[in-house]
């Protein structure tokens, strides 16, 4: 297989050829974005933080009243089956993969937004080889802009990871047009929320601050890990309201996500953050997270 073409997907309980059509054009996930998903890392065939991702998946499904006809055990086994089929579960060298689990409400031949209870959900698992950023990319860091899109801080949709990604695509296009790597969202009352696909971290001295939940951001699993493990790299983690000026006052900034890990941010809207270079504490967090993933995968393969 290549980086862009998998051999298999897991579709509704079984492996299917990745190169043939799979879903109806009448699927509500395609028609309306009426679907949710999770993306996670897998190493040596071990799905990292799978329980947290499945818990968030089920919370999103419950919010949209979409039934999931598979147990967590079924889905975890499906991930393992897919990774093995595509040769992404090797022990040495360690197989690394990015996994996406998508659940749509399924096929509905009627028009309109209102869902019909007779449909069967479509459940798809996909996997790609995980390619970490190069050392040069990490050393360069990312440059962000502030998106023109404003988030409503108390919107119930913020905590639901739907496939409706149009505003994220729009924000990425804004960043590309400005010569930046990504965009950050701000709420209607001026608070920082998150980047397009990652949570934000601001480091000042030995304190690492991240926007608190309930301010228009998705509660990321890596964010939660850092809140619980910051002391491993000598950081005191805090959750609080942050504003754009706080980014310029910080010594370092970073984004974090399940697949991308911890990645340094060096500028916002053309202004440097800190000294305009990736900071040592950000890089230490990145290394600590990757080391933890490796250790979890070894324990998982040993049955410990």
C-alpha positions in Angstrom: 0.0 0.0 0.0 1.0 3.7 -0.4 0.5 6.7 1.8 -2.5 7.7 -0.2 -4.1 4.4 -1.1 -5.1 1.8 1.5 -6.0 -1.8 0.6 -8.8 -2.2 3.1 -11.4 -0.4 5.1 -13.7 -1.8 7.8 -17.3 -1.2 6.8 -20.3 -2.2 8.9 -18.6 -5.1 10.6 -16.3 -6.5 7.9 -13.3 -5.7 5.9 -14.0 -4.3 2.4 -11.8 -3.4 -0.6 -10.8 0.2 -0.2 -10.7 0.8 -3.9 -14.4 0.2 -4.7 -17.6 2.4 -3.9 -18.9 1.9 -0.4 -21.7 4.2 0.6 -24.9 5.4 -1.1 -25.1 9.0 -2.4 -28.2 9.2 -0.2 -26.1 8.7 3.0 -26.9 11.5 5.4 -23.2 11.8 6.2 -22.6 12.8 2.6 -25.7 14.8 2.1 -25.8 16.7 5.4 -22.7 16.0 7.4 -25.0 14.1 9.7 -22.2 12.0 11.2 -19.5 12.0 13.8 -16.0 10.7 13.9 -12.8 10.1 15.9 -9.2 10.2 14.8 -6.5 8.5 16.9 -3.0 7.1 16.8 -2.1 3.4 16.7 1.3 2.0 17.3 2.3 -1.7 17.0 -1.3 -2.4 16.3 -2.4 -0.9 19.7 -5.0 1.9 19.5 -3.8 4.7 21.7 -6.4 6.1 24.2 -9.1 4.1 22.5 -11.4 4.2 25.5 -11.3 8.0 25.6 -12.0 8.3 21.9 -14.9 5.8 22.1 -16.4 7.6 25.1 -16.3 10.9 23.2 -17.7 9.2 20.0 -20.6 7.8 22.0 -21.3 11.2 23.6 -21.4 12.8 20.2 -23.7 10.1 18.9 -26.0 10.5 21.8 -26.2 14.2 21.3 -27.4 13.7 17.7 -29.5 10.6 18.6 -27.6 8.3 16.3 -27.6 4.7 17.3 -24.4 2.7 17.2 -25.0 -1.0 16.5 -21.5 -2.1 17.6 -19.9 -2.5 21.1 -16.6 -0.9 22.1 -15.1 -4.4 21.9 -16.4 -4.8 18.3 -14.9 -1.4 17.2 -11.6 -2.1 19.0 -11.4 -5.5 17.3 -12.3 -3.9 14.0 -9.4 -1.4 14.3 -7.0 -4.3 15.1 -8.3 -6.3 12.2 -7.9 -3.4 9.8 -4.3 -2.6 11.0 -3.3 -6.2 10.5 -4.8 -6.4 7.1 -2.9 -3.4 5.9 0.3 -4.4 7.6 0.3 -1.5 10.0 0.7 -3.5 13.2 4.3 -4.6 13.0 6.3 -4.8 16.3 9.8 -4.1 15.0 10.0 -1.8 13.3 7.0 -0.4 15.1 4.0 0.1 12.9 2.6 3.6 13.1 -0.9 4.5 11.9 -3.5 7.2 12.0 -7.0 5.7 12.4 -10.3 7.3 11.7 -13.7 5.9 12.9 -16.7 7.5 11.2 -20.4 6.9 12.1 -23.1 8.5 9.9 -26.9 8.2 10.4 -27.0 6.2 7.2 -29.0 6.1 4.1 -32.2 8.2 3.9 -33.9 8.6 0.5 -36.2 11.3 1.8 -35.3 15.0 1.4 -35.0 17.4 4.4 -33.1 17.8 7.5 -35.3 15.8 9.9 -34.0 12.3 10.3 -36.1 9.2 9.8 -35.8 6.5 12.4 -35.8 3.6 9.9 -32.2 4.2 8.6 -29.2 2.0 9.6 -26.0 3.8 10.6 -23.0 3.5 8.3 -19.8 2.7 10.4 -16.4 3.0 8.7 -12.9 2.5 10.0 -9.9 3.7 7.9 -6.2 3.7 8.6 -3.2 5.4 7.0 0.6 5.1 7.8 1.5 7.8 10.3 4.3 10.0 9.1 5.6 12.3 11.8 6.8 15.8 10.9 10.4 16.1 9.9 12.9 17.5 12.4 13.1 20.6 10.1 9.4 21.1 10.3 9.4 20.9 14.1 12.3 23.3 14.2 10.5 25.8 12.0 7.2 25.6 14.0 3.8 26.7 12.8 2.6 30.2 12.1 -1.0 30.9 12.8 -3.5 33.6 11.9 -6.8 34.5 13.6 -9.7 33.2 11.6 -12.5 35.6 10.7 -15.0 33.0 11.9 -16.2 33.6 15.5 -17.2 30.8 17.8 -20.2 30.9 20.1 -18.7 30.0 23.5 -21.7 28.1 24.9 -22.8 26.3 21.7 -23.7 22.7 22.4 -22.1 21.8 19.0 -18.6 22.7 20.2 -18.2 19.4 22.0 -19.6 17.2 19.2 -17.0 16.0 16.7 -19.2 16.0 13.6 -18.1 15.5 10.0 -19.4 19.0 9.2 -15.9 20.5 8.8 -16.8 23.4 6.4 -15.7 26.1 8.8 -12.4 24.4 9.4 -11.8 24.2 5.7 -12.6 27.8 5.3 -10.2 28.8 8.1 -7.5 26.7 6.6 -8.0 28.5 3.3 -7.7 31.8 5.2 -4.4 30.6 6.6 -3.1 29.5 3.2 -4.0 32.8 1.6 -2.1 34.6 4.4 1.0 32.3 4.0 0.4 30.7 7.4 0.1 27.1 8.5 -3.1 27.1 10.4 -5.8 29.3 12.0 -7.0 29.9 15.5 -10.6 30.6 16.4 -11.8 33.3 18.8 -15.2 33.5 20.5 -17.7 36.2 19.9 -16.6 37.7 23.3 -12.9 37.6 22.4 -11.6 34.5 24.0 -9.2 32.0 22.3 -10.7 28.6 21.7 -8.6 26.2 19.5 -6.9 25.8 16.2 -8.7 24.0 13.3 -7.9 20.5 14.4 -6.0 20.9 17.7 -6.2 22.4 21.1 -3.9 25.3 22.2 -1.3 25.5 24.9 0.5 28.6 26.2 3.6 28.3 28.4 4.9 31.0 30.7 7.7 29.9 33.0 6.6 26.6 34.5 2.9 27.1 33.9 1.1 25.7 30.8 -2.3 27.2 30.3 -5.0 25.9 27.9 -8.4 27.4 27.3 -11.0 26.0 29.7 -13.8 23.7 28.5 -17.1 25.5 27.8 -15.5 28.2 25.6 -16.3 26.8 22.2 -13.7 24.1 22.0 -13.6 20.4 21.5 -12.3 18.5 24.6 -9.3 16.8 23.1 -7.9 13.6 24.4 -4.2 14.8 24.1 -5.2 18.0 25.9 -6.7 15.9 28.7 -3.5 13.8 28.8 -1.3 16.9 29.2 -3.5 18.3 31.9 -2.8 15.0 33.8 0.9 14.6 32.8 2.3 18.1 32.6 4.3 17.5 35.8 6.4 14.9 33.9 8.1 17.8 32.1 8.0 20.2 35.0 4.9 22.1 34.0 1.9 23.1 36.1 -1.2 22.7 33.9 -4.0 25.2 34.3 -7.3 25.7 32.5 -8.5 29.2 32.1 -9.9 31.9 29.8 -7.3 33.1 27.4 -7.2 36.0 24.9 -5.0 36.8 21.9 -2.8 39.1 23.9 -2.0 36.2 26.2 -0.4 34.4 23.3 2.0 37.3 22.8 2.8 37.4 26.5 3.7 33.7 26.6 7.2 32.3 26.5 6.1 29.5 24.2 3.0 28.2 22.4 1.9 24.9 21.0 -1.0 23.0 19.6 -1.8 19.4 20.5 -3.9 16.6 18.9 -4.1 12.8 19.0 -2.5 12.3 15.6 -0.3 15.3 15.4 0.9 15.2 19.0 2.4 18.4 20.5 3.7 20.9 17.9 5.3 24.3 18.4 3.6 27.6 17.4 6.0 30.5 16.7 3.8 33.3 15.5 0.3 34.6 15.3 -0.9 37.1 12.7 2.7 37.8 11.7 3.8 38.6 15.3 6.3 36.3 17.0 5.4 34.4 20.1 8.3 34.4 22.6 11.5 34.5 20.7 9.8 33.3 17.5 11.3 29.8 17.8 10.0 26.5 19.2 10.6 26.5 22.9 12.4 23.8 25.0 9.3 23.0 27.2 7.2 22.5 24.1 9.8 20.1 22.6 10.0 18.3 25.9 6.2 17.9 26.0 6.3 16.5 22.4 9.0 14.0 23.3 7.3 13.0 26.5 4.0 12.3 24.7 5.7 10.3 22.0 7.6 8.2 24.6 4.4 7.6 26.4 2.7 6.4 23.2 5.6 4.0 22.5 5.4 2.6 26.1 1.6 2.1 25.9 2.0 0.2 22.6 4.7 -2.1 24.1 2.6 -2.8 27.1 -0.4 -3.5 24.8 1.5 -6.0 22.7 2.9 -7.7 25.7 -0.5 -8.1 27.3 0.6 -6.2 30.4 
